[in-house]
Amino acid sequence: MGGYRFKGEATIVDAGPLFERAMNFFRDTYGLGDALAGRVKHVALINVRQAAPLISPIYDTGASEEDVVRRYAEYYETIRK
């Protein structure tokens, strides 16, 4: 399992039509309703010019997704105490 690395140019918006469009997207897509109101101050809009798969080197050890999740959950639990 992994993710993606995106490269491009970002614009930070904090008001106006682009900001409202982004907020509406998150409200409508994820059913957040008014949960975002007042909490989100800025949105990063990225003009993606390149996307590539990103796989953590930990998977080179043969670890499964479950192993990695468990390992990091245990690690973060120890540093919270």
Secondary structure as UniProt FT lines:
FT   STRAND          3..13
FT   HELIX           17..30
FT   TURN            33..39
FT   STRAND          43..54
FT   HELIX           57..61
FT   HELIX           65..80
//
